[in-house]
Amino acid sequence: MLIWMHIVVIIMLFVIFYSIIIPIIEWSKMNNKNQKAKHPIGVYIIIIISIIIYFIGFIWYN
């Protein structure tokens, strides 16, 4: 159970980093404030994989 929880926490930290910090950095670099920082497709893939891993671990240990 602890291994699953560590994996999920690490993945969630990457998701938070890529979905919050990087767009803020990119937005601060841009001169035109009307443009929005686009999220990379990998962010959504990581979110889906982390949810699947969480549910597999939850079902496996219950």
TORLO-868497 format. One record per residue (C-alpha): residue number from 0; residue in three letters; x negated, y, z negated. Coordinates in nm, 4 decimals. Layout:
! residues N
REC   n res       px       py       pz
REC NUM ala        X        Y        Z
...
***
This chain:
! residues 62
REC   n res       px       py       pz
REC   0 met   0.0000   0.0000   0.0000
REC   1 leu  -0.2805   0.2429  -0.0825
REC   2 ile  -0.4419   0.1845   0.2571
REC   3 trp  -0.1172   0.2738   0.4369
REC   4 met  -0.0714   0.5853   0.2268
REC   5 his  -0.4278   0.7008   0.2938
REC   6 ile  -0.3818   0.6496   0.6684
REC   7 val  -0.0552   0.8452   0.6657
REC   8 val  -0.2072   1.1289   0.4593
REC   9 ile  -0.5082   1.1569   0.6913
REC  10 ile  -0.2841   1.1621   0.9988
REC  11 met  -0.0566   1.4231   0.8413
REC  12 leu  -0.3585   1.6435   0.7649
REC  13 phe  -0.4609   1.6254   1.1316
REC  14 val  -0.1036   1.7099   1.2337
REC  15 ile  -0.0986   2.0118   1.0009
REC  16 phe  -0.4386   2.1235   1.1296
REC  17 tyr  -0.3477   2.0941   1.4971
REC  18 ser   0.0077   2.2291   1.4687
REC  19 ile  -0.0574   2.5277   1.2391
REC  20 ile  -0.4219   2.6332   1.2231
REC  21 ile  -0.5282   2.5996   1.5877
REC  22 pro  -0.2287   2.7931   1.7341
REC  23 ile  -0.2940   3.0721   1.4812
REC  24 ile  -0.6585   3.0878   1.5900
REC  25 glu  -0.5602   3.0854   1.9575
REC  26 trp  -0.2908   3.3475   1.8977
REC  27 ser  -0.5374   3.5757   1.7203
REC  28 lys  -0.7784   3.5475   2.0148
REC  29 met  -0.5157   3.6508   2.2694
REC  30 asn  -0.4898   4.0140   2.3733
REC  31 asn  -0.1331   3.9802   2.5018
REC  32 lys   0.0956   3.9271   2.2026
REC  33 asn   0.3849   3.8173   2.4244
REC  34 gln   0.2120   3.4900   2.5065
REC  35 lys   0.2706   3.1975   2.2732
REC  36 ala   0.0102   2.9385   2.1808
REC  37 lys   0.1170   2.6069   2.3277
REC  38 his   0.0960   2.2933   2.1178
REC  39 pro  -0.1062   2.0182   2.2811
REC  40 ile   0.0797   1.6989   2.3705
REC  41 gly  -0.1480   1.5100   2.1308
REC  42 val   0.0198   1.6803   1.8340
REC  43 tyr   0.3535   1.5237   1.9189
REC  44 ile   0.1905   1.1851   1.9855
REC  45 ile   0.0191   1.1980   1.6441
REC  46 ile   0.3495   1.2886   1.4756
REC  47 ile   0.5298   0.9947   1.6403
REC  48 ile   0.2480   0.7503   1.5574
REC  49 ser   0.2347   0.8675   1.1959
REC  50 ile   0.6112   0.8213   1.1562
REC  51 ile   0.5898   0.4709   1.3066
REC  52 ile   0.2973   0.3773   1.0790
REC  53 tyr   0.4846   0.5114   0.7779
REC  54 phe   0.7964   0.3073   0.8513
REC  55 ile   0.5959  -0.0081   0.9304
REC  56 gly   0.4138   0.0252   0.5981
REC  57 phe   0.7363   0.1027   0.4140
REC  58 ile   0.9194  -0.1999   0.5578
REC  59 trp   0.6141  -0.4280   0.5203
REC  60 tyr   0.5746  -0.3600   0.1478
REC  61 asn   0.9487  -0.3712   0.0741
***
